Amino acid sequence: MFRRLAAAATSAALLVTVAASAVAAGGPPSLSFYVDDVRYRTVGTPTDFSGTGAPASTYDKIYALGDGLINVAEAKPGDRDFNGGRWMVLPITWSAGVTPVQLTNADVVEDWADLGLLTIATTPAKQFLCPVIKDNSH
């Protein structure tokens, strides 16, 4: 639990930096996301694996945080459990009275869900394939 609270505190500290960067740059690129507090980008592809029956374990999760916020993914190239760019988008719903904020780490998203600050959808909004490229511009 201490590790999770420390991660939440780190995420909150990063929020100030992220918010300042987004304002300075005129907003975040639409095809970017965070993994382990690092920004990545991708190239949109027309693939759609929704409804194919592939097991959920063959996809990595992307948490869709909502309008104006950058999504957060749970894995990246080099991680042992990375599924090669196969993604399952899980929208989140912020709890009543909670102001949406930019989170940058999947563990923190899950911690916030455990604390009741948000809810993670159990049904994917979309399943697809796309590459993951570290975004060195941020």
VMD Tcl script that draws the C-alpha trace (Angstrom):
set ca {
  {0.00 0.00 0.00}
  {2.89 2.36 0.78}
  {4.30 1.81 -2.73}
  {0.92 2.72 -4.21}
  {0.60 5.87 -2.13}
  {4.15 6.88 -3.06}
  {3.29 6.34 -6.74}
  {0.16 8.48 -6.32}
  {2.23 11.26 -4.73}
  {4.76 11.05 -7.57}
  {1.93 11.22 -10.09}
  {0.49 14.31 -8.40}
  {3.90 16.00 -8.55}
  {4.20 15.13 -12.23}
  {0.76 16.62 -12.84}
  {2.08 20.13 -12.34}
  {4.88 19.52 -14.87}
  {2.52 17.84 -17.34}
  {-0.05 20.62 -17.12}
  {2.60 23.29 -17.67}
  {4.04 21.40 -20.67}
  {0.61 20.92 -22.25}
  {-0.22 24.61 -21.94}
  {3.16 25.70 -23.30}
  {2.86 23.38 -26.30}
  {-0.72 24.39 -27.05}
  {-2.10 21.01 -25.97}
  {-0.94 17.43 -26.23}
  {-0.64 15.56 -29.54}
  {-3.76 13.50 -30.14}
  {-1.88 10.25 -30.73}
  {0.19 10.05 -27.59}
  {-0.06 8.28 -24.25}
  {1.91 7.63 -21.09}
  {3.55 4.40 -19.97}
  {5.43 4.34 -16.64}
  {5.46 8.17 -16.47}
  {7.09 8.48 -19.92}
  {5.33 9.88 -22.98}
  {5.01 7.68 -26.07}
  {3.40 8.30 -29.44}
  {1.92 6.11 -32.10}
  {0.68 6.04 -35.64}
  {-3.03 5.39 -36.00}
  {-3.91 2.29 -38.00}
  {-7.28 1.12 -39.33}
  {-7.12 -2.23 -37.53}
  {-10.05 -3.24 -35.38}
  {-9.89 -6.50 -33.44}
  {-13.11 -5.82 -31.54}
  {-15.39 -8.84 -31.54}
  {-12.75 -11.26 -32.82}
  {-12.86 -13.38 -29.67}
  {-9.14 -13.03 -28.96}
  {-8.41 -13.54 -25.23}
  {-8.07 -10.36 -23.14}
  {-4.60 -11.56 -22.08}
  {-3.36 -10.96 -25.64}
  {-3.93 -7.21 -25.30}
  {-2.33 -4.51 -23.18}
  {-4.68 -2.02 -21.52}
  {-4.94 1.64 -22.40}
  {-6.91 3.66 -19.88}
  {-8.87 6.42 -21.61}
  {-8.91 9.21 -19.02}
  {-11.33 11.50 -20.87}
  {-11.47 14.76 -22.78}
  {-8.33 16.86 -22.64}
  {-6.29 14.17 -20.87}
  {-3.67 11.88 -22.36}
  {-4.38 8.15 -22.14}
  {-2.25 5.84 -19.98}
  {-1.06 2.39 -21.09}
  {0.19 -0.47 -18.97}
  {3.09 -1.76 -21.13}
  {5.69 -0.71 -23.67}
  {8.29 -2.35 -25.91}
  {10.92 -4.00 -23.74}
  {8.49 -4.97 -20.97}
  {8.26 -8.74 -20.48}
  {4.49 -8.64 -20.69}
  {4.23 -6.33 -23.75}
  {1.83 -7.79 -26.33}
  {3.45 -6.27 -29.42}
  {1.15 -3.29 -29.87}
  {-2.19 -5.05 -29.39}
  {-4.34 -2.69 -27.34}
  {-7.61 -2.81 -25.43}
  {-9.05 0.65 -24.64}
  {-10.81 0.81 -21.28}
  {-12.62 4.10 -20.61}
  {-12.58 5.40 -17.07}
  {-15.31 7.33 -15.30}
  {-14.32 9.86 -12.66}
  {-16.27 9.57 -9.42}
  {-18.68 12.34 -8.44}
  {-16.82 15.25 -6.88}
  {-13.44 14.17 -8.30}
  {-11.84 16.60 -10.72}
  {-10.21 14.71 -13.62}
  {-6.43 15.05 -13.57}
  {-3.61 13.82 -15.78}
  {-2.30 10.51 -14.47}
  {0.83 9.08 -16.12}
  {1.17 5.55 -14.78}
  {-1.16 2.53 -15.03}
  {-0.41 1.52 -11.43}
  {-1.64 4.93 -10.27}
  {-4.80 4.64 -12.40}
  {-5.49 1.28 -10.74}
  {-4.71 2.72 -7.29}
  {-7.17 5.56 -7.84}
  {-9.78 2.96 -8.85}
  {-9.04 1.00 -5.64}
  {-9.58 4.22 -3.67}
  {-12.94 4.81 -5.38}
  {-11.79 7.96 -7.17}
  {-12.56 6.52 -10.60}
  {-14.08 3.43 -12.20}
  {-12.42 1.42 -14.98}
  {-14.78 -0.04 -17.59}
  {-14.74 -3.82 -17.82}
  {-15.78 -3.90 -21.47}
  {-13.25 -2.53 -23.99}
  {-14.35 0.40 -26.13}
  {-12.00 -0.80 -28.87}
  {-9.31 -3.42 -29.54}
  {-6.67 -2.68 -32.17}
  {-3.03 -2.87 -33.25}
  {-0.63 0.06 -33.47}
  {3.10 0.70 -32.95}
  {4.59 2.36 -29.86}
  {7.37 4.93 -30.27}
  {9.06 6.81 -27.42}
  {8.24 10.51 -27.73}
  {11.56 12.28 -27.22}
  {10.00 15.70 -27.79}
  {8.57 15.75 -24.23}
}
mol new
graphics top color blue
foreach p $ca { graphics top sphere $p radius 0.5 }
foreach p [lrange $ca 0 end-1] q [lrange $ca 1 end] { graphics top cylinder $p $q radius 0.2 }
display resetview
